[in-house]
Amino acid sequence: MAKLWGGRFQKSAEAWVDEFGASIGFDQQLVLEDLEGSVAHVTMLGIQEILTHEDVEKILSGLAQLKVKAEAGELEFSVANEDIHLNLEKMLIDLIGPVGGKLHTGRSRNDQVATDMHLFLKKRVPEVIGLIENFQKTIIEQAQQHVETIAPGYTHLQRAQPISFAHHLMVYFWQLERDKERFGESMKRIDILPLGAGAMAGTTFPIDRLKSAELLGFSEVYANSMDAVSDRDFIVEFLSNSALLMTHLSRFAEEIIIWSTDEFKFIELDDAFSTGSSIMPQKKNPDMAELIRGKAGRAFGNLVGLLTVLKGTPLTYNKDMQEDKEGMFDTMETVLGSLKIFEGMVRTMTVNTARLHSAVHSDFSNATELADYLATKGMPFREAHEVTGKLVFTCIQQGIYLLDLPLEEMQKESDLIEQDIYDVLAPEAAVSRRNSLGGTGFAQVNIQLQKATDLLG
């Protein structure tokens, strides 16, 4: 089969070479974007009287027919035609005759593919943002039910201080909020149109790039034709934002996995987001959380992969840049799927409040309360820290906790300690008293929840 660009060539590549160089196996995902860009381009060519009204109508009719077939999954793509652009152009020519070849007037595959990818992300990044917001709403709903549920807080995965379980959940709301902002800010770079840059130097035809931008809904066009065809920053930014989002989801997944173990039993996942074992009948595995934790690596790899491709490519377009698409598609699929799964997993999980209550009454996470208590009575904090440490050691030796230690035992270390210490050491009191701005105190958590709710509108 003769190539659409083959006039200068005297021999054809072997089939296996064509297969290696072809991108149609994956860039067919851009079929609707490619058709959309072509519709705008030929419409502009008509407005500028570069093509006749009759030619434009024939081409638009052919493109409309191809779109119907594309949406029905009826298009058959060929490796011989390399990529989505040449496949569709060949189909158009077969459909409406040689006039279909006029579609490519004033453009190149270089600006065409860049346009397709801008359109792809322009459509789908808002979908990512919508799924993030949906997940944020679910986190708020779970948190609202557990403002006064006390849970152990950890540093170094060791019991640290008692906290509101809602306060812990809301960490992920705010991480997602920053992720959402980053995706939203990236839309400014996505919303720039490269169409009309040609291969790299523009075109001699009197095209109207601003009209093309208007037809496709872009806010601006690239100011430099070489930049337009070589820029992949907008994809790198998407991959970077996605890698950070997946980092946050992976950390949350790790906690979900830990919380659902028999050793913790803080939560139970719904059966719909768990699996069993083929040999151990008792098992209930948090497989969806584990998969999301694992899929974060795909997002990281796709980001590093594209950066590596770009770092050594001179201006402008190089075949290396064909490697920009698969990672983008894969990361988009990974992010959309992970957000959907995680939202359902958190929405349907059961929080074991009895277990959490037992946990915070069977540890030393209230030790800081004793040190603060002594400090408020005038003892230097470093001395209060040492006194508290000695009392904790006494408890360890006796196999008890601070709330179990008799007052006279405490007073051996400091006569500043009085009967009210038992009220101070109660986990509920320890949490409720921490009302500094952004703290875990119930009042502050409720303020935080209201702020989060207001942000989502």
Secondary structure, DSSP 8 states (H G I E B T S, - for coil): ---TTGGG-SS---HHHHHHH--HHHHGGGHHHHHHHHHHHHHHHHHTTSS-HHHHHHHHHHHHHHHHHHHTT-----GGG-SHHHHHHHHHHHHH-GGGGGGGTT--HHHHHHHHHHHHHHHHHHHHHHHHHHHHHHHHHHHHTTTT-EEEEEETTEEEEEEEHHHHHHHHHHHHHHHHHHHHHHHHHHTEE-TT-TTTT--SS---HHHHHHHHT-SEE-S-HHHHHH--HHHHHHHHHHHHHHHHHHHHHHHHHHHTSTTT-SEE--GGG-B--SS-TT--B-HHHHHHHHHHHHHHHHHHHHHHHHHT--SS--GGGGGGHHHHHHHHHHHHHHHHHHHHHHHH-EE-HHHHHHHHTSSSTTHHHHHHHHHHTT--HHHHHHHHHHHHHHHHHHT--GGGS-HHHHHTT-TT--TTHHHHHSHHHHHHT--STT-SSHHHHHHHHHHHHHHH-
